[in-house]
Amino acid sequence: MSILSPSPIIIITQGVAAWNHWRHLQPPETKAPELREALLIRATLPRIDLSQVDSCISNFSGANLFEADLTQAVFYTANLSQAKLDQARLDGVDMREANLRQASLFRVQAQQTNFAMADLNSCTLREATFTDSNFCKASLADVDGCMVQMNSCNLSHTDLQNSLFYTADLRQTNLRQANLKAANFCEANLTQAILEDIQGYSTNFARAILDRAIMTGAVLTGANLTMANLHLTVLNQANLSHAHLQNAILTGTSLVNATLCKAQLQNSQLNLANCRTTVFSEANLENVNFQDANLSGANLTKANLNGACLVDANLSYANLSGVDLRQTDLTGADLSHAILTGTQLPANSKWKTEMRQVATLNAA
């Protein structure tokens, strides 16, 4: 006479010790148990072994899953809101469309975990490690991700507004078309990250590392990039109007067709930068280093270039209307066909003569 296997839901209600012991006794070829649609609200299950368990549509809201092993488990559309998952193992877990609102994932380990379209609003992700994980179209608004490691993860099309990622590791992360409005990435490492077409209105990137990041078409109006490292970053067609870039490193950065109207760039390094047809109208460029930069066709109308270095810069066809260049170093700069209407020229007689010739050519 065959003996019926006990129901997994009955065993799990007997406690973690009973569940883990039962799983340990299962032969290796035994299929993992199912907890589909299980109601385990506020269950106390620390250090439980839920590896490979099918928990689709289950309800673990408010449950204590501290240091639980969820390796390769399936929590598709499950409810884990306010659950405690601190230091849990989440490698290979299917969390697609799961509800993790206000859950705590402090110091979790998650490799190749799928959070696509999951609700992680107001979650705690502090010091967690996510490697090659998928958060595509997930909601992470108001998340606390301080010191989180998410390098090489897919965060495209995510909602990260008002989130906190102070000192986070986001190297080579895909954030394409993500909503970063008012998020805090202060001192975060975004080296070689993809941030194309992001919404970064009033986002804080102060002292962040954005070295070689791709930020084409990014909307960064009013963003704080003070002292940020944007070395070799691609910001073509980006909108940086009213942005703060004081003391930023933009050496070799590409800003082709970008808009920096009324941006603050005092003391920044833009040497070797490609600023072709970039709009700097009314921007504060005081003491900026533009040495060897390409500013051909750039709009610098009424910009503050006091103390700026434009040594060997290409300013051909640039619009310098209303600009005071008396304290600007233009040694070796190319001003052919530049627009100098109302421009105040350097005191150096050589430059006055050459600029008058440029102005004459423009008038002709």
Number of C-alpha atoms within 10 A of each C-alpha: 3 4 5 6 6 9 11 16 16 10 16 19 14 10 15 17 15 14 20 16 11 14 18 11 8 11 8 9 6 8 10 16 16 18 22 18 15 16 15 20 17 17 18 18 22 20 20 22 23 25 21 20 20 20 23 22 18 22 24 27 23 22 21 22 27 22 21 22 22 25 22 19 24 26 29 23 21 25 27 29 23 22 25 28 27 23 22 24 24 27 22 19 24 27 27 23 21 25 27 29 23 21 25 27 27 22 22 24 22 23 20 17 24 26 27 23 21 24 28 28 23 21 24 26 25 23 21 23 22 25 19 16 24 25 26 23 20 24 27 28 23 20 24 24 27 22 21 24 24 27 22 19 24 24 28 23 20 24 25 27 23 20 24 25 27 23 21 24 26 28 22 21 25 26 27 23 22 24 25 27 23 21 24 25 28 23 22 25 26 29 23 21 25 26 29 23 22 24 24 27 23 22 26 27 28 23 22 25 28 30 23 20 25 26 26 23 20 25 28 28 23 21 25 28 30 23 22 25 28 28 22 21 25 27 27 23 19 24 27 28 23 22 24 28 28 23 20 24 27 28 23 22 25 27 27 22 20 24 25 27 23 22 24 27 26 24 20 24 26 27 22 20 25 27 28 24 21 26 28 27 23 21 23 25 26 21 22 25 26 28 24 20 25 28 28 23 21 25 26 27 23 20 24 26 25 19 18 22 26 27 19 18 24 25 27 19 21 25 27 26 19 18 22 18 20 16 17 20 21 21 13 13 18 20 23 19 20 22 25 23 14 13 18 16 19 17 11 9 10 9 14 14 12 13 19 13 14 18 18 12 13 15 9 6
